[in-house]
Amino acid sequence: MRFKGPAKIHEIYIEKPIEIRGFGFKLDGGRSQNRPIIISAIEEGSPADKAGLCIDDEVISMNNENIENLTFDQVRKILKERNLRGSIKMIVKTYE
């Protein structure tokens, strides 16, 4: 993870057509790993990329649900549900 400067907290809203599979990002971390949930990869040109999500962003919440103390599997379940709906709102912490 990059921790070069102060953190900025901002909202990311990602929309995608229902027929497209996934938002175009991968996660890592979680309570069971004693690490925050972070964005570990972003597919170029994906809805996540177009929305401004960045690798190493720390995810604080998804759709107004705090995920800081959830396991990776719990977060993945939330993400799967949002994928079926075609949109997700995330609060992320970015380090400069």
ChimeraX attribute file (.defattr): number of C-alpha atoms within 10 A of each C-alpha:
attribute: neighborCount
match mode: 1-to-1
recipient: residues
	/A:1	11
	/A:2	10
	/A:3	10
	/A:4	8
	/A:5	9
	/A:6	10
	/A:7	14
	/A:8	11
	/A:9	15
	/A:10	11
	/A:11	17
	/A:12	15
	/A:13	16
	/A:14	20
	/A:15	17
	/A:16	19
	/A:17	14
	/A:18	12
	/A:19	9
	/A:20	13
	/A:21	11
	/A:22	20
	/A:23	23
	/A:24	19
	/A:25	18
	/A:26	15
	/A:27	19
	/A:28	15
	/A:29	19
	/A:30	20
	/A:31	16
	/A:32	12
	/A:33	11
	/A:34	10
	/A:35	15
	/A:36	21
	/A:37	26
	/A:38	22
	/A:39	20
	/A:40	16
	/A:41	16
	/A:42	18
	/A:43	13
	/A:44	11
	/A:45	10
	/A:46	16
	/A:47	22
	/A:48	23
	/A:49	18
	/A:50	13
	/A:51	15
	/A:52	12
	/A:53	22
	/A:54	18
	/A:55	18
	/A:56	20
	/A:57	23
	/A:58	25
	/A:59	21
	/A:60	21
	/A:61	18
	/A:62	20
	/A:63	15
	/A:64	11
	/A:65	12
	/A:66	14
	/A:67	21
	/A:68	16
	/A:69	16
	/A:70	16
	/A:71	18
	/A:72	19
	/A:73	13
	/A:74	13
	/A:75	20
	/A:76	14
	/A:77	11
	/A:78	15
	/A:79	18
	/A:80	12
	/A:81	12
	/A:82	18
	/A:83	20
	/A:84	15
	/A:85	13
	/A:86	18
	/A:87	19
	/A:88	20
	/A:89	16
	/A:90	19
	/A:91	21
	/A:92	24
	/A:93	20
	/A:94	21
	/A:95	16
	/A:96	10
